């Protein structure tokens, strides 16, 4: 996070957390949101763009399709077996292998992209995280300088935070 302080707001209601996110976006401050449950309203408030995971999934799937067909064709050319005057590299016979490799490579690429972009596994405890954010409260963390920390804290309390804490950032 930008700045040397992190202001942590604990919110009971989703609307208050969204208002805090919108305030941070309006002031062009860096923020992070923790939520106990997935919520599309919170997704729309926090992100303006779609992630690159879909492109990585597509790239993995196309790579798998190419690899599956290449594996089957290269194996048949390496050990040619003529059957009823059919071509050695008969594409319809390799569709199943190509399809299965498409799914396998696409799924592995999607998993790798999700783990990479979501920052999982996170072995170190993050600054500002509170276990209540995984149970029943929403958390909004805003990074700021020491000079603005009290102003951000007052704004979060005004919006409806149950409690606000100022911590040292990393």
C-alpha positions in Angstrom: 0.0 0.0 0.0 1.1 3.5 -0.6 2.1 5.6 2.3 3.5 4.7 5.7 0.2 4.2 7.5 -2.7 1.9 7.0 -6.2 3.0 8.3 -8.3 -0.1 9.1 -12.0 0.3 9.2 -14.3 -2.4 10.5 -17.8 -2.3 9.1 -20.9 -4.3 10.0 -22.9 -3.3 6.9 -22.0 -3.8 3.2 -23.4 -0.3 2.2 -21.0 1.4 4.6 -18.0 -0.6 3.3 -18.9 0.3 -0.2 -19.2 4.0 0.8 -15.7 3.9 2.3 -14.4 2.3 -0.9 -16.0 5.0 -3.0 -14.5 7.7 -0.8 -11.1 6.2 -1.2 -11.5 6.0 -4.9 -12.6 9.6 -5.1 -9.5 10.7 -3.2 -7.3 8.5 -5.4 -6.0 6.5 -2.4 -4.9 2.9 -2.5 -7.3 0.5 -0.7 -8.0 -3.1 0.0 -11.3 -4.7 1.0 -11.9 -7.9 3.1 -15.3 -9.5 3.0 -16.7 -12.6 4.8 -18.8 -13.6 1.7 -18.6 -12.9 -2.0 -20.8 -10.0 -3.1 -21.2 -8.7 -6.6 -22.0 -5.1 -5.3 -18.6 -5.1 -3.6 -17.0 -6.4 -6.8 -18.4 -3.7 -8.9 -17.3 -1.0 -6.3 -13.8 -2.3 -6.1 -12.8 -3.2 -9.6 -13.4 -1.3 -12.8 -11.7 -3.7 -15.1 -11.9 -7.4 -15.7 -8.9 -9.5 -14.8 -6.5 -11.3 -17.2 -7.4 -14.8 -16.0 -9.7 -15.4 -18.9 -6.9 -14.7 -21.4 -4.5 -17.0 -19.6 -7.2 -19.7 -19.5 -7.7 -19.4 -23.3 -4.0 -19.5 -23.9 -3.7 -22.6 -21.9 -6.6 -24.2 -23.7 -5.2 -23.4 -27.1 -1.8 -24.7 -26.0 -3.4 -27.9 -24.8 -5.3 -28.4 -28.1 -2.1 -27.9 -30.1 -0.1 -30.2 -27.8 -2.7 -32.9 -27.8 -2.9 -33.0 -31.6 0.9 -32.7 -32.0 1.4 -35.6 -29.5 -1.0 -37.9 -31.3 0.2 -37.0 -34.8 3.9 -37.2 -33.9 3.3 -40.6 -32.3 1.4 -42.0 -35.3 4.1 -40.7 -37.7 6.9 -42.2 -35.5 5.2 -45.6 -35.5 3.0 -45.7 -38.6 0.2 -48.3 -38.6 -1.8 -48.6 -41.8 -5.4 -49.5 -41.2 -7.8 -50.0 -44.2 -5.9 -47.6 -46.4 -6.6 -44.7 -44.1 -4.1 -41.8 -43.7 -1.5 -42.3 -41.0 -2.3 -38.9 -39.4 -6.0 -39.2 -39.4 -7.4 -36.1 -37.6 -10.8 -37.5 -36.5 -9.0 -40.2 -34.5 -7.1 -37.6 -32.5 -10.0 -35.3 -31.5 -10.4 -37.0 -28.2 -6.8 -36.6 -27.2 -6.9 -32.9 -28.4 -10.1 -32.3 -26.4 -8.7 -33.8 -23.2 -5.5 -31.9 -23.4 -7.4 -28.7 -24.0 -9.3 -29.2 -20.8 -6.3 -30.3 -18.8 -4.0 -27.4 -19.9 -6.8 -24.8 -19.7 -7.7 -25.9 -16.1 -4.0 -25.9 -15.0 -3.5 -22.5 -16.6 -6.6 -21.1 -14.9 -5.5 -22.5 -11.5 -2.1 -21.1 -11.8 -3.5 -17.7 -12.9 -5.9 -17.6 -10.0 -3.3 -18.5 -7.5 -0.9 -15.9 -8.9 -3.3 -13.0 -9.2 -5.1 -13.7 -5.9 -1.9 -13.9 -4.0 -2.6 -17.4 -2.7 -1.1 -18.9 -0.6 -0.4 -16.0 1.6 2.0 -17.4 4.2 2.6 -14.1 5.9 0.0 -12.2 7.9 -1.0 -9.1 6.1 -0.9 -5.7 7.8 -4.4 -4.7 8.9 -6.1 -8.1 8.6 -8.5 -9.0 11.4 -10.0 -12.5 11.7 -13.5 -10.9 12.0 -13.2 -10.1 8.3 -13.6 -13.8 7.6 -16.5 -14.3 9.9 -19.0 -11.5 10.0 -17.5 -8.0 9.3 -16.3 -6.1 6.3 -12.8 -4.5 6.4 -11.6 -1.6 4.4 -7.9 -0.8 4.5 -6.7 2.6 3.1 -3.0 3.4 2.7 -2.0 7.0 3.4 0.7 9.2 4.7 0.9 10.1 8.4 -0.4 13.6 7.8 -3.7 12.2 6.3 -4.2 9.3 8.7 -6.4 11.2 11.2 -8.5 12.8 8.4 -9.1 9.3 6.8 -9.9 7.9 10.2 -12.5 10.6 10.9 -14.0 10.1 7.4 -14.4 6.3 8.0 -16.1 6.9 11.4 -18.4 9.4 9.7 -19.3 6.9 7.1 -20.3 4.3 9.7 -17.3 2.2 10.8 -17.7 0.4 14.1 -14.0 0.9 14.9 -11.1 2.4 13.1 -7.4 1.7 13.8 -4.3 3.4 12.4 -1.4 0.9 11.9 2.1 1.3 10.5 2.3 0.2 6.9 5.0 -1.9 5.3 
